[in-house]
Amino acid sequence: MRLDDYRESDYVDDRRDSSGYSRGGGMSMGTMMMLWPLIRPLLRTKFGWAIIGLGVAAYFAGFNPLALVGGQSQTHRVNKVSDDKSAIFAKKVLATTEDVWSKLLPKYGMHYKKPGLVLYRGSTHSGCGGAQAQMGPFYCPADKKVYLDLSFFDELSRRFKASGDFAQAYVIAHEIGHHIQDLQGILDKVQQLKHRWGGGAKSNALQVRVELQADCYAGIWGHYVDAMGLLDRGDLNEALNAAGAIGDDTLQKRAGQAVRPDTFTHGSSRQRMEWFKRGFDSGDMRACDTFK
């Protein structure tokens, strides 16, 4: 992507320097789990309780207790130059989604409310509960924010063999697609139906439709950033490769499991690629009705 001269979004909360705990909020579950082996024996003595008290006071004063036990080493292990470069890239990609959807949604009678993007390493908090790197990127409707542990970019290239900057941008655009669905009221309706059905294959199938529509919306974004002259040759293939690499069937095969469509929650590789391409080719939200 050609984003060197593109602006950075102002709607980014960069929490990478506070991995393992969350600014202005409660300690994450991941942090608690890491500290519990140290806390448990301290609970047996008065001296231990005193240490815990000091630790709690330090925490609320803004000091990360994980720094005492090496729990913040994950932040130190990453290459800062590379990490900062990835953060800037994510901020610029978010800016392109703001520009695309702010102009496009009014054509469909909607107003675009910009979501936030939280960048973190390891764990943090969200309006939907704790955020962990293992969860992958996700959109939280409760606080209208996308949560992205930047290590996912490394994992996308290394584990899923989906390298390239547009592959990374596709991941962000997909989560912004969920924000569009939130603005449309789709996420609320889907959640109500899934609650009524109580889970199972029927709920999974509905969730697949949600995810495929988000892929299609990501494709629409790709259509317009291409029209803006921001794509390089081969970028489309990078996004399609990423969509295929994280299809449910591909992930199940990679894990040595049998392919079970009834357990799919995001769609097959073929479906994810097809719906992204449909959005990319059309640039039309009406082409993204996966619920028909």
ZIHUCOR-V479028 format. One record per helix or strand. SS is the DSSP state (helix for helix, strand for strand). FROM is the first residue (numbers start at 0). LEN is the number of residues. If there is no record, write none. Layout:
{{SS,FROM,LEN} {SS,FROM,LEN}}
This chain:
{{strand,11,3} {helix,15,3} {helix,28,14} {helix,45,15} {helix,65,4} {helix,72,5} {helix,79,29} {strand,115,5} {strand,122,4} {strand,128,4} {helix,132,3} {strand,137,3} {strand,144,5} {helix,150,8} {helix,164,20} {helix,185,12} {helix,200,27} {helix,234,11} {helix,247,7} {helix,260,3} {helix,268,14} {helix,284,4}}
